[in-house]
Amino acid sequence: MNADQIRELIAAGLPCQHITLQGDGRHWFTTIVSEAFDGKRPIQRHQMVYATLGDKMKTDEVHALSIKAYTPAEWAAIAK
């Protein structure tokens, strides 16, 4: 899978105000800002992102994904 395909899957499964994705084709790094993360613990946020990829992680189409998941308020605080 390429970056555009992964980004599209995540955006289709989560309402994202911001999403970046970088990687080498096997190891990916993403920053996601979503109101859906509000009130969720970090592990829950990661599970939400993994859920958007379905079986892609299990079948090794996406080998590794490092996630930074923020609410809009958290993102505004660090983006200053």
Backbone as a printed PyTorch tensor [residue, N CA C, xyz], in Angstrom:
tensor([[[  0.8420,  -1.1770,   0.0000],
         [  0.0000,   0.0000,   0.0000],
         [  0.8880,   1.2420,   0.0000]],

        [[  0.3490,   2.2930,  -0.5910],
         [  1.1020,   3.5410,  -0.5790],
         [  0.4630,   4.5300,   0.4080]],

        [[  1.1250,   5.6550,   0.6010],
         [  0.6820,   6.6370,   1.5890],
         [ -0.7250,   7.1540,   1.2990]],

        [[ -1.0360,   7.4110,   0.0430],
         [ -2.3670,   7.9210,  -0.2920],
         [ -3.4550,   6.9120,   0.0580]],

        [[ -3.2160,   5.6420,  -0.2050],
         [ -4.2030,   4.6050,   0.0970],
         [ -4.4320,   4.4880,   1.6040]],

        [[ -3.3640,   4.5150,   2.3640],
         [ -3.4950,   4.4130,   3.8160],
         [ -4.1970,   5.6410,   4.3680]],

        [[ -3.8090,   6.8060,   3.9020],
         [ -4.4420,   8.0560,   4.3420],
         [ -5.9370,   8.0350,   4.0370]],

        [[ -6.3040,   7.5610,   2.8680],
         [ -7.7230,   7.4910,   2.4820],
         [ -8.4950,   6.5460,   3.3870]],

        [[ -7.9120,   5.4020,   3.7330],
         [ -8.5800,   4.4550,   4.6360],
         [ -8.8210,   5.0720,   6.0050]],

        [[ -7.7960,   5.7320,   6.5320],
         [ -7.9410,   6.3560,   7.8420],
         [ -8.9980,   7.4520,   7.7990]],

        [[ -8.9280,   8.3140,   6.7940],
         [ -9.8820,   9.4220,   6.6750],
         [-11.3080,   8.9290,   6.4550]],

        [[-11.4640,   7.7950,   5.7810],
         [-12.8060,   7.2390,   5.5570],
         [-13.4040,   6.6720,   6.8410]],

        [[-12.5300,   6.2410,   7.7610],
         [-13.0120,   5.6250,   8.9910],
         [-13.0700,   6.5450,  10.1890]],

        [[-12.4060,   7.6940,  10.1030],
         [-12.3770,   8.6600,  11.2040],
         [-12.5680,  10.0730,  10.6590]],

        [[-13.3460,  10.8880,  11.3550],
         [-13.4430,  12.2830,  10.9400],
         [-12.1670,  13.0090,  11.3540]],

        [[-11.2850,  13.2710,  10.4230],
         [ -9.9730,  13.8610,  10.7180],
         [ -9.9330,  15.3350,  10.3420]],

        [[ -9.5040,  16.1580,  11.2830],
         [ -9.2880,  17.5670,  10.9790],
         [ -7.8910,  17.7640,  10.3740]],

        [[ -7.0030,  16.8160,  10.6740],
         [ -5.6200,  16.8920,  10.1790],
         [ -5.0690,  15.4730,  10.1320]],

        [[ -4.3630,  15.1530,   9.0690],
         [ -3.6990,  13.8610,   8.9900],
         [ -2.4520,  13.9800,   8.1180]],

        [[ -1.3500,  13.5030,   8.6500],
         [ -0.1290,  13.3990,   7.8670],
         [  0.3290,  11.9530,   7.9300]],

        [[  1.0030,  11.5290,   6.8910],
         [  1.4860,  10.1490,   6.8380],
         [  2.7790,  10.1300,   6.0490]],

        [[  3.7830,   9.5280,   6.6390],
         [  5.0780,   9.3820,   5.9780],
         [  5.5630,   7.9600,   6.2130]],

        [[  6.3730,   7.4750,   5.3070],
         [  6.9340,   6.1510,   5.5150],
         [  7.7230,   5.6800,   4.3260]],

        [[  8.2190,   4.4620,   4.4600],
         [  9.0790,   3.8840,   3.4300],
         [  8.4180,   2.7270,   2.6800]],

        [[  7.1160,   2.5670,   2.8650],
         [  6.4110,   1.4680,   2.2080],
         [  6.1450,   0.3010,   3.1390]],

        [[  6.8660,   0.2160,   4.2370],
         [  6.6570,  -0.8340,   5.2430],
         [  6.4140,  -0.2270,   6.6160]],

        [[  7.1640,   0.8030,   6.9530],
         [  7.0670,   1.4490,   8.2540],
         [  6.5000,   2.8510,   8.0610]],

        [[  5.3630,   3.1030,   8.7200],
         [  4.6360,   4.3420,   8.5200],
         [  4.5440,   5.1200,   9.8280]],

        [[  4.4740,   6.4510,   9.6960],
         [  4.3570,   7.3550,  10.8290],
         [  3.2280,   8.3250,  10.5060]],

        [[  2.2460,   8.3980,  11.4150],
         [  1.1030,   9.2660,  11.1490],
         [  0.8010,  10.1620,  12.3410]],

        [[  0.3360,  11.3530,  12.0390],
         [ -0.2080,  12.2700,  13.0350],
         [ -1.6390,  12.5430,  12.6170]],

        [[ -2.5500,  12.3050,  13.5460],
         [ -3.9750,  12.4480,  13.2540],
         [ -4.6120,  13.3300,  14.3150]],

        [[ -5.4220,  14.2620,  13.8720],
         [ -6.2080,  15.1050,  14.7680],
         [ -7.6720,  14.8230,  14.4730]],

        [[ -8.3960,  14.4110,  15.5190],
         [ -9.8030,  14.0660,  15.3290],
         [-10.5990,  14.3380,  16.6020]],

        [[-11.7850,  14.9010,  16.4280],
         [-12.6920,  15.0940,  17.5610],
         [-13.1200,  13.7540,  18.1500]],

        [[-13.0500,  12.6960,  17.3480],
         [-13.4370,  11.3600,  17.8130],
         [-12.5300,  10.8650,  18.9350]],

        [[-11.3470,  11.4580,  19.0930],
         [-10.4100,  11.0390,  20.1420],
         [-10.7370,  11.6590,  21.5000]],

        [[-11.6420,  12.6120,  21.5160],
         [-11.9750,  13.3070,  22.7530],
         [-12.4620,  12.3010,  23.8080]],

        [[-11.8440,  12.3530,  24.9750],
         [-12.2290,  11.4730,  26.0770],
         [-11.6660,  10.0620,  25.9890]],

        [[-10.8620,   9.7930,  24.9840],
         [-10.2910,   8.4520,  24.7860],
         [ -8.8590,   8.4110,  25.3020]],

        [[ -8.4920,   7.2670,  25.8620],
         [ -7.1120,   7.0460,  26.2840],
         [ -6.2640,   6.7820,  25.0430]],

        [[ -4.9400,   6.9720,  25.1430],
         [ -4.0810,   6.7490,  23.9710],
         [ -4.2720,   5.3740,  23.3150]],

        [[ -4.3820,   4.3180,  24.0970],
         [ -4.5540,   2.9870,  23.5020],
         [ -5.8750,   2.8950,  22.7360]],

        [[ -6.9060,   3.5380,  23.2430],
         [ -8.1930,   3.5420,  22.5450],
         [ -8.0920,   4.3020,  21.2310]],

        [[ -7.3560,   5.3810,  21.2260],
         [ -7.1640,   6.1620,  20.0060],
         [ -6.4370,   5.3270,  18.9550]],

        [[ -5.4030,   4.6230,  19.3800],
         [ -4.6540,   3.7730,  18.4510],
         [ -5.5350,   2.6640,  17.9030]],

        [[ -6.3450,   2.0780,  18.7700],
         [ -7.2630,   1.0270,  18.3200],
         [ -8.2410,   1.5630,  17.2850]],

        [[ -8.6880,   2.7930,  17.4610],
         [ -9.6020,   3.4070,  16.4990],
         [ -8.9240,   3.5590,  15.1360]],

        [[ -7.6660,   3.9570,  15.1460],
         [ -6.9270,   4.1150,  13.8880],
         [ -6.7030,   2.7490,  13.2410]],

        [[ -6.2560,   1.7770,  14.0350],
         [ -6.0360,   0.4240,  13.4950],
         [ -7.3240,  -0.1390,  12.8940]],

        [[ -8.4560,   0.1500,  13.5110],
         [ -9.7430,  -0.3560,  13.0130],
         [-10.0350,   0.1630,  11.6100]],

        [[ -9.5700,   1.3730,  11.2860],
         [ -9.8240,   1.9160,   9.9460],
         [ -9.0720,   1.1390,   8.8730]],

        [[ -8.0020,   0.4580,   9.2760],
         [ -7.1870,  -0.2920,   8.3140],
         [ -7.6700,  -1.7200,   8.1190]],

        [[ -8.6310,  -2.1410,   8.9370],
         [ -9.1820,  -3.4900,   8.7940],
         [ -8.0980,  -4.5490,   8.8790]],

        [[ -8.0960,  -5.4580,   7.9270],
         [ -7.1390,  -6.5680,   7.9210],
         [ -5.7820,  -6.1890,   7.3360]],

        [[ -5.6120,  -4.9510,   6.9300],
         [ -4.3540,  -4.5450,   6.2880],
         [ -3.1440,  -4.7570,   7.2000]],

        [[ -3.3350,  -4.6050,   8.5220],
         [ -2.2430,  -4.8400,   9.4660],
         [ -1.9990,  -6.3490,   9.6170]],

        [[ -3.0620,  -7.1280,   9.6380],
         [ -2.9370,  -8.5760,   9.8290],
         [ -2.3150,  -9.2640,   8.6230]],

        [[ -2.5880,  -8.7440,   7.4370],
         [ -2.0690,  -9.3650,   6.2150],
         [ -0.7220,  -8.7800,   5.8110]],

        [[ -0.1920,  -7.8810,   6.6250],
         [  1.1190,  -7.2700,   6.4170],
         [  1.1510,  -6.2930,   5.2380]],

        [[ -0.0130,  -5.8570,   4.7610],
         [ -0.0280,  -4.8020,   3.7450],
         [  0.4750,  -3.5020,   4.3520]],

        [[  0.2090,  -3.3400,   5.6460],
         [  0.7760,  -2.2580,   6.4400],
         [  1.5580,  -2.9470,   7.5470]],

        [[  2.8700,  -2.9430,   7.4300],
         [  3.7010,  -3.6990,   8.3720],
         [  3.7570,  -3.0420,   9.7510]],

        [[  3.9970,  -1.7410,   9.7890],
         [  4.1180,  -1.0330,  11.0610],
         [  3.5720,   0.3800,  10.9120]],

        [[  2.8570,   0.8170,  11.9450],
         [  2.2750,   2.1540,  11.9210],
         [  2.4820,   2.8050,  13.2810]],

        [[  3.2540,   3.8680,  13.3100],
         [  3.4600,   4.6580,  14.5150],
         [  2.4390,   5.7900,  14.4930]],

        [[  1.7060,   5.9440,  15.5880],
         [  0.5820,   6.8760,  15.6090],
         [  0.7560,   7.9450,  16.6830]],

        [[  0.5410,   9.1900,  16.2890],
         [  0.3770,  10.2980,  17.2210],
         [ -1.0510,  10.7780,  17.0020]],

        [[ -1.8890,  10.6130,  18.0230],
         [ -3.3100,  10.9200,  17.8890],
         [ -3.6960,  12.0150,  18.8870]],

        [[ -4.2520,  13.1000,  18.3620],
         [ -4.5870,  14.2510,  19.1810],
         [ -6.0360,  14.6860,  18.9600]],

        [[ -6.6060,  15.2940,  19.9980],
         [ -7.8720,  15.9930,  19.8300],
         [ -7.5340,  17.3640,  19.2340]],

        [[ -8.5190,  18.0600,  18.6820],
         [ -8.2370,  19.4010,  18.1610],
         [ -7.6550,  20.3450,  19.2170]],

        [[ -8.1410,  20.2550,  20.4610],
         [ -7.6280,  21.1220,  21.5260],
         [ -6.1680,  20.7920,  21.8460]],

        [[ -5.8400,  19.5010,  21.8990],
         [ -4.4540,  19.0990,  22.1560],
         [ -3.5510,  19.5840,  21.0280]],

        [[ -4.0200,  19.4380,  19.8030],
         [ -3.2320,  19.8420,  18.6450],
         [ -3.0020,  21.3540,  18.6420]],

        [[ -4.0380,  22.1130,  18.9680],
         [ -3.9040,  23.5680,  19.0200],
         [ -2.8750,  23.9760,  20.0610]],

        [[ -2.8200,  23.2510,  21.1810],
         [ -1.8840,  23.5790,  22.2460],
         [ -0.4410,  23.3050,  21.8410]],

        [[ -0.1910,  22.2640,  21.0520],
         [  1.1930,  21.9550,  20.6670],
         [  1.6010,  22.6170,  19.3630]],

        [[  0.6350,  23.0410,  18.5800],
         [  0.9300,  23.6580,  17.2830],
         [  1.2880,  25.1410,  17.4200]],

        [[  1.2130,  25.6720,  18.6190],
         [  1.5140,  27.1050,  18.8110],
         [  2.9710,  27.3870,  18.6530]]])
